[in-house]
Amino acid sequence: MSLPNIIQLDGHIQTLYLAVYPDKLLLLDGGCRCDVSLVLSYITNELKRPITDLKMVVVTHMHVDHAGGAVSLKQKTGCVIVSSDNNTQWYQGIHGRAMHVIDIGLAYYVARRLGKPLKYLWYPAYLTPDIQVKQGDRLPGFEDWQVMSTPGHTDRDLSLYHPELEVVYTADLIVKLRHKFVAPMPVYWPKRYRQSLEMIKQLRPKQVMMAHGGARYIEPELFDQLIAKAPKQPFTVKRTIKHKLSWWSNKK
């Protein structure tokens, strides 16, 4: 199998990574719903290829900018959706559906902070992937990519490692804000999050591809700093909102 050329696409609020092969295409995450037209336009206008060349979309976790476009891409291209081997839905139950709405609202907030235009971001809260994968699996049809289970941000986060290229896509495991690297928000499972960082560090990748921060080399010392500074207690959306409300109330 020939090595892929990995293209970065500037999505609505995150970077998308498209692995380009001579006869097929792999999208490393589903992006926002409004990113579907961006992906399809790039395939047809830049690559000069039919959209049916997109054979697989991975959903690393269920947040707006990672799962939002997956179902629509499948409907338009016939691609398969791959996600984690998990028996429960992330947004299950009343609480889960409320979090789905809140997370979409947070995505609108991020887009506004980035100066992006208002886009339609609603997407299904439940996902039924065609293929479920777990730690150590290879992506079917794209066996040069190895699946890594890297939870912490949520209970089902995936990373994708290409041993020959020595690159890894870590989704939201690491976030780059201006000139510093930080943990994502939320981190529901701090211990598992630190273990996930350590796992990626042990790969010693030449390049870490982040959904928020682009692709770059991350030194082992920087991984150590991230692990040391990682939350020791759950760092959730609810906790953050309560903290900000308390701060605002005290300021008044």
C-alpha positions in Angstrom: 0.0 0.0 0.0 1.4 3.4 -1.0 1.8 6.0 1.8 -0.9 8.6 2.0 -0.6 12.3 1.4 -2.2 14.0 4.4 -4.0 17.2 3.6 -5.1 19.8 6.3 -8.4 21.5 5.7 -9.4 24.6 7.7 -12.8 23.5 9.1 -15.4 25.7 10.8 -13.8 25.6 14.3 -11.2 22.8 13.9 -8.6 21.4 11.5 -9.6 18.4 9.4 -7.2 15.8 8.1 -7.8 14.0 4.8 -5.5 11.1 3.9 -5.2 10.9 0.2 -4.4 7.6 -1.6 -4.3 6.9 -5.4 -7.6 5.0 -5.2 -9.3 6.1 -2.0 -9.7 8.8 0.7 -9.9 8.6 4.5 -11.2 11.5 6.6 -9.7 11.2 10.1 -12.6 12.9 11.8 -16.2 13.9 10.9 -15.9 17.7 11.5 -18.9 19.9 11.9 -22.0 19.5 9.8 -21.2 22.7 7.9 -17.8 21.2 7.0 -19.4 18.6 4.7 -19.5 21.0 1.7 -15.8 22.0 2.4 -14.7 18.3 2.2 -16.7 17.5 -0.9 -15.7 20.7 -2.6 -12.0 19.9 -2.0 -12.4 16.3 -3.3 -14.1 17.5 -6.6 -12.4 20.8 -7.2 -8.9 20.3 -5.9 -8.3 16.6 -6.1 -10.4 16.3 -9.3 -11.9 13.1 -8.0 -15.4 11.7 -7.5 -16.8 12.1 -4.0 -17.4 8.4 -3.8 -13.6 8.0 -3.5 -14.2 9.0 0.2 -14.4 5.5 1.6 -14.2 6.0 5.4 -14.9 8.7 8.0 -13.6 8.1 11.5 -15.5 9.7 14.4 -13.0 9.9 17.3 -15.7 11.1 19.8 -19.2 12.6 19.7 -18.6 16.3 20.1 -19.9 18.7 17.5 -16.7 19.3 15.5 -15.8 15.6 15.3 -19.1 13.8 14.7 -21.2 16.6 13.2 -20.6 15.9 9.5 -20.2 12.1 9.6 -23.8 11.0 8.8 -24.2 13.6 6.1 -20.9 12.5 4.5 -22.1 8.9 4.5 -25.4 9.9 2.9 -23.7 11.8 0.1 -20.7 9.5 -0.6 -21.6 6.1 0.6 -18.6 6.0 2.9 -18.5 3.9 6.1 -18.4 5.4 9.5 -15.9 4.1 12.0 -16.0 4.8 15.8 -15.1 3.3 19.1 -16.3 -0.1 20.3 -18.7 1.2 22.9 -22.1 -0.2 23.9 -23.6 3.1 25.1 -24.4 6.4 23.4 -22.4 9.3 24.7 -25.5 11.6 24.8 -27.9 9.0 26.1 -30.8 9.8 28.4 -32.3 13.1 29.4 -29.0 14.4 30.8 -27.1 13.4 27.7 -29.6 15.1 25.4 -29.3 18.2 27.4 -25.5 18.0 27.1 -25.8 17.6 23.4 -27.7 20.9 23.2 -25.2 22.6 25.5 -22.2 21.3 23.4 -23.7 22.7 20.2 -24.2 26.0 22.0 -20.6 26.0 23.1 -19.5 25.3 19.5 -21.5 28.5 18.4 -19.6 30.4 21.1 -16.2 29.1 19.9 -17.1 30.0 16.3 -18.1 33.5 17.4 -14.8 33.9 19.3 -12.9 32.8 16.2 -14.9 35.4 14.0 -16.6 32.7 12.0 -20.0 33.2 10.3 -23.1 31.7 11.8 -23.5 28.1 10.4 -26.0 25.3 10.9 -24.4 22.9 13.4 -27.2 20.6 14.5 -26.4 16.9 14.1 -27.8 13.6 15.5 -27.1 12.9 19.2 -26.9 9.2 18.6 -24.4 7.5 16.2 -24.6 4.0 14.8 -21.2 3.3 13.2 -20.8 0.8 10.5 -17.6 -0.4 12.1 -16.5 -0.4 15.7 -12.9 -0.5 16.6 -10.7 -0.7 19.8 -7.2 -0.4 21.0 -4.7 -2.0 18.6 -7.1 -2.5 15.7 -6.2 -1.5 12.1 -8.7 0.5 10.1 -10.4 -2.0 7.7 -9.3 -1.1 4.1 -6.8 1.4 5.6 -4.6 -1.1 7.5 -1.7 1.3 7.6 -3.6 3.2 10.3 -3.5 1.8 13.9 -6.3 2.6 16.3 -5.4 3.9 19.8 -7.9 4.3 22.6 -7.1 7.6 24.3 -10.0 8.4 26.7 -10.1 11.2 29.2 -11.8 14.0 27.3 -14.7 11.6 26.9 -14.9 7.9 27.6 -14.5 6.9 24.0 -11.8 9.1 22.4 -9.7 7.5 19.6 -6.4 8.5 18.2 -5.0 7.3 14.8 -1.4 6.3 14.4 0.5 5.8 11.1 3.7 3.9 12.0 5.4 4.3 8.6 4.8 8.0 8.5 5.4 8.3 12.3 2.4 10.6 12.7 -0.5 10.5 15.0 -3.9 12.2 14.9 -4.9 12.9 18.5 -8.2 14.8 18.0 -8.8 16.8 21.2 -6.3 15.0 23.4 -4.0 18.1 23.2 -5.2 21.6 22.4 -3.0 24.5 21.3 -4.1 27.9 22.4 -2.0 30.6 20.8 1.5 29.8 22.1 0.7 27.1 24.7 -0.5 23.6 24.8 -3.3 22.7 27.2 -5.8 19.9 28.1 -9.2 20.0 26.4 -12.3 21.0 28.2 -13.9 18.9 29.5 -11.7 16.2 31.0 -14.1 13.7 32.6 -11.6 11.1 33.5 -8.3 12.7 34.6 -6.3 9.6 35.4 -7.2 8.0 32.0 -6.4 11.3 30.3 -2.9 11.3 31.8 -2.5 7.7 30.7 -3.5 8.6 27.2 -0.9 11.4 27.0 1.7 9.0 28.2 0.7 6.5 25.5 1.1 9.0 22.8 4.4 10.2 24.2 5.8 6.7 24.1 5.2 6.6 20.3 7.8 9.4 19.9 5.9 10.6 16.8 7.5 12.9 14.3 4.3 14.9 14.1 1.2 15.2 16.2 -1.9 16.2 14.3 -4.3 18.1 16.5 -7.9 19.2 15.8 -7.2 22.5 17.5 -3.6 23.6 16.8 -2.6 22.0 13.6 0.2 19.5 13.1 3.7 19.8 14.7 6.4 17.9 16.5 5.9 17.8 20.3 8.9 17.2 22.4 8.9 14.5 25.1 9.5 17.3 27.7 6.4 19.1 26.6 4.4 15.8 27.0 5.8 15.6 30.6 4.7 19.2 31.2 1.2 18.4 29.9 0.9 15.3 32.1 2.1 17.2 35.2 -0.4 20.1 34.6 -3.3 17.8 33.6 -6.4 18.1 35.8 -6.4 15.9 38.9 -10.1 16.2 39.3 -12.8 16.0 36.7 -12.9 19.3 34.7 -16.4 19.4 33.3 -18.5 21.9 31.5 -20.9 22.1 34.4 -18.0 22.8 36.8 -16.6 25.5 34.5 -20.0 27.2 34.2 -20.5 27.1 38.0 -17.0 28.6 38.5 -17.7 31.4 36.1 -21.1 32.2 37.6 -19.5 32.3 41.1 -16.7 34.5 39.9 -19.2 36.9 38.2 -21.4 36.9 41.3 -18.4 37.8 43.5 -17.4 40.6 41.1 -20.9 42.1 41.5 
